[in-house]
Amino acid sequence: MNSRKVVYLFFTTLLIGATSGALVGFILDWNTYLAGLMSGEIIDFILVLVWLFGIGAMWSLISQMGFFAYLTVHRFALGIFKSTTWNMIQIVIIAFVIQGLAYFRYANFATEEETILGYSLIPLSLLIYGLFIAYLKSKQTNAGAFIPAFFFIVVVTTLEWLPALRVNDPKWLWIYFTPLLVANTWQLLVLHRLINRK
């Protein structure tokens, strides 16, 4: 992969992640932003959009760091373990992360009326999404890409999202989560096209 492709991957990921974050941030609080726009606060409206875009860009940069970190760890692990052993290790880690994402948020933030089921929706949705993206990746490349893609979407996205999980505000959780997930998906599905050898 040459430098032109690296630059392409960097800027497209940055733009896609930032745009998705700004879009979700606007949708989640659209009535407030539109009310300000209707009352003539055009400068404030533009500044809020720029601010949301900047937050999305920051999380997409975190996504890119996580992506290249995982590629490095994955190569080292393949050098240490057999491919099947490394795949089994990744499956066990996925199970722990999904369980932990539900349980630890429930243990830290649940009120007496809430059950763990409500805190299991995001991990289960991420699990299903990860399976879908891993299936796409394996269909576009080879069957051996399924487990690494699944691991990356579920585990690496969750690790990147950890700083935001300390806040239990659904609006901000989604504003932070969306750029990570969109950027991770983009990088995963475009990488093999950039390094494809004819």
N, C-alpha and C positions, 0 to 999 in steps of 0.2 A: 504494500500500500504506500503510494508516494505522498509527498507533503500536500499536494493539491487536494487529494482525497481526505486527508486528515483535517485540513482546513474546512472542506465542505461538510464533513461530519460534525465538526465543532460548531460551525455557525448555523447549520440547519437544526441541530439539536437545541441550540440556544434559542433560536427563533420559535421553534415549535413548542418547546417547554414554556417559554415566556408568554407566548400568545395563549396557550391553554390555561395558564394560571390567571392571566388577566381576564379571560373570558369567563371562567368559573367564578372568580371574585366579583365580577360585574353582575353575573346572573344571580348569585346568592344574595346580593343587596341592591338589586336593580331599582327598586322603588325609591330608596334613599338617593341614589345617584341621579335618577331621572327627575326627582323632585328638585334637586339642586340645579339641574340643567334648566328646568322649566322656570325657575325663579331667577334665571339670568346669571347664575354662577358658572359661566363657561370655563373660565380659567381653572376654578377648583375642580370641575369635572375632568378636564384634560390632565391636571396634576394627579388626580386619583387614578386615572387610567395608566399614566406613566408609572406611578408608584406600584400598582398591581402588576404591571409588565415587569418592573424591576424585581419584585418578589419572585415572580415566575422564573425570571432569568437566573436569579440566585439559586433556586432549587434545581434548575436544569444543569447548572454548573456542578452542583453536588452530585447529580445523576451521572454526569460525565466522569467525575473522579471515581465514583463507585464502579462504573462500567470498566474502566481501564484497570482499576484495582482487582476486580474479579477476573479479568482476562489474565492478569499476572498470576494470581493465586491458582487459577485453574491450570495454567501451564505447569507451575511448580508441583501441584498435586498429582497431575498426570505423570510427572517424572518420578514421584515418590511411590505412588500407589499404582496398582493395575487399574485399568479403566473401569472395570466392574466394581472394584472395591471403592473407588472414588465416587461412583454413581450411588452406591449404597449409603455412603457417608452423607452425601448430599440429600438423599431422601429422608434420612433420620433427622438431619438438621431442619429440613422443611417442616416435618411433623412437629418438632419442638417449637419452631418459630410461630407456626399457625396457632398452636395451643397457647403459647406464651402471649401472643398478641391479644387473644381473647381474655385469658385469665388475668394478666397483670393490669390491663386497663379496667377490668371489672373490679379487681381487688382494690385499686387505688381511687376509682371515681364513682363506683356504683352507690346509689342511694338505697334505702331499705325497700323501696317499691320496685326497683329495677332487678331484672334477672340477668344471668350470664348470656341468655339467648340474644338480647339486644347488642351485647358486646361481641357476639360471635358473627354478626352479619358481615362486617368488614373483612375479617380474616377468611370467611368462607367465600365471599365474593372475590377476594384476591386469589384464593386457591383456584376457583373456577376460571378466572381470567388468566391465571398463570398456565393452567392446563391448555386453554385455547391457544394462547400465544406460542407455547411450546409445540403444540401440534402444528401450527402454521410454520414455525421455524423448521421442524423436522421434515415437513412436506417440501419446503423450499430448498433444503440442503440434504440432510440424511438423518436416519433414525437415531444415530448417536448424539444428535444435537438436542434431543428432547429433554433429557434430565438437566443438562447445564442451563438450557433456556428456562425451564421451569424453576430451577433453583434461583437463577438471576432475578426473574420477575418477582418471586415471592420473598426470598430471603434478603437479597441485596436491596430491593425497594424498601422493605421493612426497616433494615438497618439505617438506610439513608433518612428514613422518616422518623427515627427515634427522637431527635430533638423536638419535633413538633408534637409528639405523643404526650409530652408533659403537660400540654394544654388540653383541656377537655371541652374546647369550644368547637362544635361541629363546623362552623363556617371556616375557621382557620385551619382545621384539620384537612378540609377539602381543598382549600387554596394552596396548601403546602403539598398535599398528596398528588393532586392532578398533574402538575409539571413533572414530578418524579416519575409517575407511572407512564405518562405520554412520552417523555424523553427516553426512558428505559426501553419502552416498546419500540420506538423509532430506531434507536441505536442497534438493538438486537436484530430487527428485521432488515436493516439496510446494510449491516456490516458485510455479510457474505456477497452482496452485490458489488461492494467497493473493492473487495480483495479477490473477486472471482478471476481465475486465470483461464484464458482461452487456450 
